[in-house]
Amino acid sequence: MNNNHSNLTKIIVVFLAKAMKGVGALLLTYVLAKKYGAYGSGLFFISYTFAFLCAQFAQLGIGNSCLKYAPVLKNDDPQNLSFLWTASQAIVGTFAGLFLIVIFFSSSFISNLVFKTPDNYQYILCASPVILFWSLAKINIYFRQSLGDMSGITLVENLMLPLGMLLIAGASYVVDISVLNFISAVSVLFFISFAYSFYSTKKTYSLKFNLSFTGPVTVKDMLVYSVPLLIIAFSQNSLMWINTLILGGIGSVVDSAVYVAAMKVAMSISILLYTFNSVYAPQISSAYAKKDFESIKNLYGDVTHSLSFFSFLFLAGVALYSDYIMAAFGVEYLVGTNCLLFLLLGQIFNCYTGPVGYILILSGQSKLEVINTVAGLCLNAALCFIFYRSFGVSGAGLAFCVSNALINLLRYFQCRHLFGLRWLGKVQAGFIGLQGLLAISFVIMNAFDFNRELIAVALGSTYLLVNVRTIKKLWTNLKVTHAV
């Protein structure tokens, strides 16, 4: 995808690619719930979540180093690309290997933490290969992404893994596959994704194993640059997933499964968030490089207004049928209806505040963003412990909602101080005021037992009609082509 395409075209392409992954993950959660019930589903997701978070940590943020250094080496000294490719995989492979050794000798202890019983250690062991295979596959994906090659991301993350998991889940209906065997099959799938990403990257760019480098970039430089980004990336991913492990450790496997199902539905809106952020982030970075703060303000306004407008439609649709959505997974999942609403509100808040985290990172404020993400992770974990005791699985969703809202507000005020960003302008205030009014109207009319589908259609039509002029303006802005 090149810079000659409009923002609208880029948004459509990225949205469709990420939607494939999102739909695949949601279907997998549904199939597992139907096949193994909440308990069996929880066994899988707790084990997979542990391995996934370890893989995120094992990557050490090296992928972000690739994003920084690979374009420079490609233009100035293409021969040294092999060094960057080799060094990044050697570093990540070493740390992932160390994780596997530690897990092998302490699997019972880890099982006691996340399952409240050491007897489930075999689930941890069967999931642990994901740490190595996903870490190395992700590095190859980052490497290709840094060179403008999106095929690795699309094929592995958005097609191979989600479809592979669905095929394994579908096979479990034909052949009797236990949860343990399912986890093992998923580990094999991650090995296949690594093998493909490794050999295709090596062949496409004619890379060789090489640790000798005469240029200005060293392994030390890569590590120094990576550490802050490691903490940011790990904390951001953990913010959503850590509650799965907490519920397994202090609650029950079933509660973890319910939380994961609600989280998968709520995370659907993150596809919208990721799409707009990934399209606008390079433009914001380019504007910052030119010290063009006025353009940053305009770009921030465009993306935030678009996210605020579209996310409300998603929120309304899911909130309207939240009980039906959770019931679709099984009767055990109905208890997660309120959890879904809290998670959804937390994700919506990301949309309302816009790409404030991206702006901090792209403007060289990585250390500040490290503090933000770590604070958000710690606050979420602490609130999850507290709220779960009082509100059950709904408390885990409330913990995410509160911590996410507070940290995003903190990010906004930091960006406002640094760049003079204004969040609650005329357009944004209009959106929030109208959305609040429509929500209150729905609650009042629903209390009088009016048909909720008719209420939704009437209020939705009102929302669109009132915003006709704003929609036209947003559409015009999206069709603009920004050079980066």
Residue, then its C-alpha position, 0 to 999 in steps of 0.5 A: m500500500n503506497n502513499n498515492h492511496s487516499n486515507l479512505t482506501k487505506i482504511i478499507v484495506v487495513f480494516l478488512a485485513k484486521a477484520m479477518k483476524g477478529v472474526g476468526a478469533l471470535l469464532l474460535t472462542y464460540v467453537l471452543a465454548k460449544k465443544y468443551g464448555a466454559y471449563g475446557s475453554g478456560l483451560f485452553f485460554i489460560s494456558y494460551t494467554f500465559a504463553f502469548l504474554c511470555a512471547q510478547f516479553a521474549q520479543l524484547g521490543i526488537g520488532n520496533s528496532c527493525l521498524k526503525y533501522a531496517p528502512v535506513l539499512k535498505n536505502d543506505d546499505p542493503q547488505n547489512l539487512s542480513f545483520l539486522w535480520t540475524a541479530s534480531q532473531a538471535i536475541v529473541g530466540t535466546f530469550a524465548g529459549l530461556f523462558l522455555i527452560v524456566i517453564f520446563f523446570s517450574s511448570s507445576f509452580i506456574s500451574n498452581l499460580v494460574f489454575k490454583t492447582p499444580d495438576n494442570y502443569q501439562y497444559i502449560l507445557c503443551a502451550s509453551p512452544v508458542i513462546l518460541f515459535w510466535s516470538l520468532a514468527k513475529i520478528n520476521i513479520y516486523f522485519r517485512q513490515s518495516l520494509g513496507d511489505m504487508s504480505g507477512i502480516t496479512l498471511v500469517e496473523n490475519l489468515m494462517l493462524p486464525l483459519g488454522m485454529l478454526l480448522i483444528a476446532g472444526a476437526s475436534y467435532v469429527v475426531d475426538i480431540s481433548v483440550l490438551n491435544f487441541i493446545s498441542a495442535v495449536s503449538v504445531l500451527f505456530f511452528i508452521s507459521f514460524a517456518y513460513s515467515f522465516y523461509s519466505t522472508k529469507k528467500t524474498y530478501s536474499l538474506k543470509f546469517n550474518l553477525s558481522f556489521t561495520g555500520p553505525v548500528t550495533v546489537k547494543d543500540m538495538l537493545v537500548y532502543s528496544v527496552p522502553l518499547l518492550i515495556i510499552a508493548f508488553s504492558q499494552n497487550s497485558l492490559m487486556w489479557i492479564n485479567t484472564l490469568i488473574l481470574g484463573g488464579i484467584g477465581s475459577v477457570v470458568d470465570s476466565a473463560v467467560y471473561v475471554a468470551a466477553m473480551k473477544v466481543a469487546m475487542s472487535i471494536s479495536i479493529l476500528l481503532y487499530t485501522f484508523n491509528s495505523v493509517y494516521a500514525p505515519q502522517i502524524s510522525s511525518a508532521y512531527a518530523k517537520k515540527d508542524f504542530e498545526s497538522i498534528k492537531n488537524l490529523y488528531g481531530d480527523v481520526t478522533h472525530s471519525l472514531s467517536f462517530f463510528s464507535f458509538l454505532f458499534l457500542a449501541g448494536v452490541a449493548l442492545y443485544s449483549d445478553y443474546i451475544m453472551a448466551a450464544f456461547g452457552v448458558e454459563y456465559l450469561v453471567g458475563t453480560n455486564c462484563l461485556l458492557f464494561l469492557l466495551l465502554g473501556q474500548i470505546f474510551n480508546c476511540y473517544t480519546g484517539p491516538v494519544g498513545y501513538i502521538l507520545i511514542l512518535s514524538g519521542q516521548s517513549k519514556l513517558e509512555v512507558i510510565n503510562t502503560v505500566a501504570g495502566l497495567c498495575l492499576n488494572a491488575a490491582l482493581c481486578f483483584i479488588f472488584y472481582r471479590s465484590f462483583g465477580v467476573s463483572g468486576a474484571g471488566l469494570a477494572f479494565c474500564v476504569s483503568n483504561a479511562l484514567i490512563n487515556l485521560l492522562r495521555y490526553f492531558q500530556c499531549r495537550h501540554l506538549f502539542g496543544l491538542r484540544w479534545l472537546g472541540k465543537v464537533q466532539a462535544g456535539f457527538i458526546g452530547l447527542q450520544g448521551l441524549l440518545a442513550i438516556s432516551f433509549v433507557i427511558m423508552n425501554a423502561f416503558d416496554f416499547n419494542r427495543e428494535l423500533i427504538a433503536v431504529a428510530l434513535g439510530s436514524t435520528y443520530l445519522l440525520v442530525n450528523v449529515r453535515t458532519i458525516k459529509k465532512l468526515w467523508t471528505n477528509l478521509k478521501v484526502t491523500h496525505a504524503v508521508 
